[in-house]
Amino acid sequence: MRQLLGKLRLTSRNVTEEVYLSEHICCQTCQITVPMGIEVVTVSEAESKKVVKRARYCRAHGAEYAAKAMG
């Protein structure tokens, strides 16, 4: 299950980062599996919606993304 927290527009007009609260994430930074974490999906919206990159973080390492997306 994923819950969309928000979208962040990057400097490029056609690229956004979608920030989700997701279950069972293995953090890319500390390599720990946590029950709830932050998933950041970089999406190109040029012609069709295309996933460019996925990043998964525990809540401690993904807190900056979550704060930007919600506020």
Residue frames as a rotation matrix with the C-alpha (Angstrom) as fourth column:
MET 1
0.577 0.816 0.000 0.00
0.816 -0.577 0.000 0.00
0.000 0.000 -1.000 0.00
ARG 2
-0.658 -0.745 0.110 1.23
0.747 -0.664 -0.035 3.49
0.099 0.059 0.993 -0.85
GLN 3
0.527 0.764 -0.373 -0.15
0.781 -0.608 -0.141 6.87
-0.334 -0.217 -0.917 0.12
LEU 4
0.019 -0.486 0.874 0.79
0.737 -0.584 -0.340 9.95
0.675 0.651 0.347 -1.90
LEU 5
0.008 -0.105 -0.994 2.18
0.872 -0.486 0.059 12.67
-0.490 -0.867 0.087 0.37
GLY 6
0.596 0.196 -0.778 2.81
-0.092 -0.946 -0.309 15.22
-0.797 0.256 -0.546 -2.36
LYS 7
0.600 -0.404 0.691 4.54
0.799 0.253 -0.546 16.15
0.045 0.879 0.475 -5.59
LEU 8
0.274 -0.621 -0.735 7.68
0.159 -0.724 0.671 18.24
-0.949 -0.301 -0.100 -5.95
ARG 9
0.979 0.019 0.201 8.41
0.201 -0.181 -0.963 20.06
0.018 0.983 -0.181 -9.21
LEU 10
0.168 -0.984 -0.056 12.09
0.772 0.096 0.629 19.96
-0.613 -0.149 0.776 -10.16
THR 11
-0.284 -0.370 -0.885 13.95
-0.124 -0.901 0.416 22.64
-0.951 0.228 0.210 -12.10
SER 12
-1.000 0.011 0.020 13.07
0.022 0.214 0.977 20.96
0.006 0.977 -0.214 -15.38
ARG 13
-0.488 0.873 -0.019 9.48
-0.872 -0.488 -0.030 21.69
-0.035 0.002 0.999 -16.42
ASN 14
0.247 0.644 -0.724 8.60
-0.727 0.617 0.301 18.10
0.641 0.452 0.621 -17.32
VAL 15
-0.349 -0.429 -0.833 10.09
0.235 0.820 -0.521 16.28
0.907 -0.378 -0.185 -14.31
THR 16
0.287 0.455 0.843 8.41
-0.774 -0.408 0.484 15.85
0.564 -0.792 0.235 -10.92
GLU 17
-0.840 -0.455 -0.296 9.15
-0.148 0.717 -0.682 13.84
0.522 -0.529 -0.669 -7.80
GLU 18
0.313 0.949 0.030 6.21
-0.448 0.119 0.886 12.03
0.837 -0.291 0.463 -6.27
VAL 19
-0.748 -0.565 0.349 6.68
-0.530 0.191 -0.827 11.32
0.401 -0.803 -0.442 -2.55
TYR 20
0.276 0.836 -0.474 4.82
-0.326 0.545 0.772 8.34
0.904 -0.059 0.423 -1.08
LEU 21
-0.202 -0.203 0.958 4.47
-0.953 0.268 -0.143 6.79
-0.228 -0.942 -0.248 2.36
SER 22
0.207 0.181 -0.962 5.01
-0.655 0.756 0.001 3.07
0.727 0.629 0.275 1.64
GLU 23
0.787 0.115 0.606 5.06
-0.549 0.581 0.602 -0.21
-0.283 -0.806 0.520 3.52
HIS 24
0.693 -0.527 0.492 8.06
0.355 0.843 0.404 -2.56
-0.628 -0.105 0.771 3.85
ILE 25
0.904 -0.428 0.010 10.88
-0.264 -0.575 -0.774 -0.38
0.337 0.697 -0.633 2.56
CYS 26
0.473 -0.863 -0.177 14.58
0.850 0.394 0.350 -1.23
-0.233 -0.316 0.920 2.51
CYS 27
0.836 -0.144 -0.530 16.44
-0.084 -0.987 0.137 2.07
-0.543 -0.070 -0.837 2.97
GLN 28
0.803 -0.556 0.215 19.05
0.346 0.141 -0.927 2.82
0.485 0.819 0.306 0.32
THR 29
0.358 -0.679 0.640 21.19
-0.608 -0.690 -0.392 4.75
0.708 -0.249 -0.660 2.80
CYS 30
-0.162 -0.426 0.890 21.33
-0.982 0.161 -0.102 2.52
-0.100 -0.890 -0.444 5.87
GLN 31
-0.544 -0.060 -0.837 20.18
-0.484 0.837 0.255 -0.82
0.686 0.543 -0.484 4.32
ILE 32
-0.923 0.325 0.204 17.61
-0.054 0.417 -0.907 -1.45
-0.380 -0.849 -0.367 7.08
THR 33
-0.602 0.798 0.022 14.14
0.322 0.218 0.921 -2.81
0.730 0.562 -0.389 6.26
VAL 34
-0.942 0.335 -0.019 11.41
-0.154 -0.481 -0.863 -0.82
-0.298 -0.810 0.505 8.00
PRO 35
-0.419 0.854 0.307 7.63
0.762 0.515 -0.392 -1.35
-0.493 0.070 -0.867 8.12
MET 36
0.765 0.637 0.096 6.84
0.597 -0.645 -0.478 2.23
-0.242 0.422 -0.873 6.94
GLY 37
-0.303 -0.919 -0.252 9.14
0.625 -0.391 0.675 4.41
-0.719 0.047 0.693 4.88
ILE 38
0.333 0.295 -0.895 9.38
-0.347 -0.845 -0.408 7.09
-0.877 0.446 -0.179 2.21
GLU 39
-0.063 -0.301 0.951 9.44
0.807 0.545 0.226 6.24
-0.587 0.782 0.209 -1.50
VAL 40
0.073 -0.012 -0.997 10.47
-0.339 -0.941 -0.014 8.94
-0.938 0.339 -0.072 -3.98
VAL 41
0.116 0.060 0.991 9.57
0.809 0.574 -0.130 8.34
-0.577 0.817 0.018 -7.62
THR 42
-0.439 -0.321 -0.840 11.05
-0.232 -0.862 0.451 10.68
-0.868 0.393 0.304 -10.23
VAL 43
0.144 0.656 0.741 8.66
0.706 0.456 -0.542 10.93
-0.693 0.601 -0.397 -13.18
SER 44
-0.908 -0.338 -0.249 9.14
0.030 -0.643 0.766 12.46
-0.419 0.687 0.593 -16.62
GLU 45
0.025 0.998 0.063 5.90
0.405 0.047 -0.913 13.85
-0.914 0.048 -0.403 -18.01
ALA 46
-0.752 -0.405 -0.521 7.16
-0.254 -0.551 0.795 14.84
-0.609 0.729 0.312 -21.47
GLU 47
-0.611 0.567 -0.552 4.86
-0.621 0.089 0.779 12.78
0.491 0.819 0.298 -23.72
SER 48
0.466 0.703 -0.537 3.74
-0.062 0.632 0.772 9.96
0.882 -0.327 0.338 -21.50
LYS 49
0.653 -0.189 0.733 4.29
-0.756 -0.220 0.617 9.46
0.045 -0.957 -0.286 -17.81
LYS 50
0.532 -0.581 -0.616 7.61
0.075 0.757 -0.649 7.62
0.844 0.299 0.446 -17.48
VAL 51
0.969 -0.244 -0.041 9.41
0.049 0.028 0.998 6.59
-0.242 -0.969 0.039 -14.27
VAL 52
0.552 -0.834 0.009 12.99
-0.444 -0.303 -0.843 7.85
0.706 0.461 -0.538 -14.38
LYS 53
-0.599 -0.783 -0.165 14.19
-0.165 0.323 -0.932 6.80
0.783 -0.531 -0.323 -10.92
ARG 54
0.679 0.719 -0.151 12.94
0.004 0.203 0.979 5.23
0.734 -0.665 0.135 -7.68
ALA 55
-0.563 -0.804 0.192 14.47
-0.219 -0.079 -0.972 5.84
0.797 -0.590 -0.132 -4.27
ARG 56
0.549 0.718 -0.427 13.43
0.208 0.377 0.902 4.27
0.809 -0.584 0.058 -0.98
TYR 57
-0.535 -0.711 0.456 14.33
-0.233 -0.395 -0.889 5.62
0.812 -0.582 0.046 2.47
CYS 58
-0.323 0.400 -0.858 13.52
0.919 0.349 -0.184 4.94
0.226 -0.847 -0.480 6.10
ARG 59
0.698 0.705 0.124 11.63
0.654 -0.699 0.289 7.76
0.290 -0.120 -0.949 7.78
ALA 60
0.484 -0.591 -0.646 14.82
0.397 -0.510 0.763 9.20
-0.780 -0.625 -0.012 9.29
HIS 61
-0.586 -0.800 0.133 16.63
0.445 -0.181 0.877 9.48
-0.677 0.573 0.462 5.95
GLY 62
-0.532 0.458 0.713 13.53
0.758 -0.119 0.642 10.47
0.378 0.881 -0.284 3.96
ALA 63
0.001 0.573 -0.820 12.28
0.860 -0.419 -0.292 13.11
-0.511 -0.704 -0.493 6.39
GLU 64
-0.650 -0.309 -0.694 13.47
-0.006 -0.911 0.412 15.99
-0.760 0.272 0.590 4.18
TYR 65
-0.938 0.346 0.022 11.44
0.065 0.115 0.991 14.73
0.341 0.931 -0.130 1.20
ALA 66
-0.252 0.895 -0.368 8.35
0.923 0.337 0.187 14.17
0.291 -0.293 -0.911 3.36
ALA 67
-0.166 0.152 -0.974 8.59
0.612 -0.759 -0.223 17.67
-0.773 -0.634 0.033 4.88
LYS 68
-0.875 -0.192 -0.444 8.92
-0.203 -0.688 0.697 19.31
-0.439 0.700 0.563 1.45
ALA 69
-0.826 0.563 -0.004 6.03
0.273 0.407 0.872 17.33
0.493 0.719 -0.490 0.01
MET 70
-0.085 0.855 -0.512 3.61
0.972 0.185 0.148 18.03
0.221 -0.485 -0.846 2.84
GLY 71
0.356 0.302 -0.884 4.37
0.735 -0.675 0.065 21.61
-0.577 -0.674 -0.462 3.43
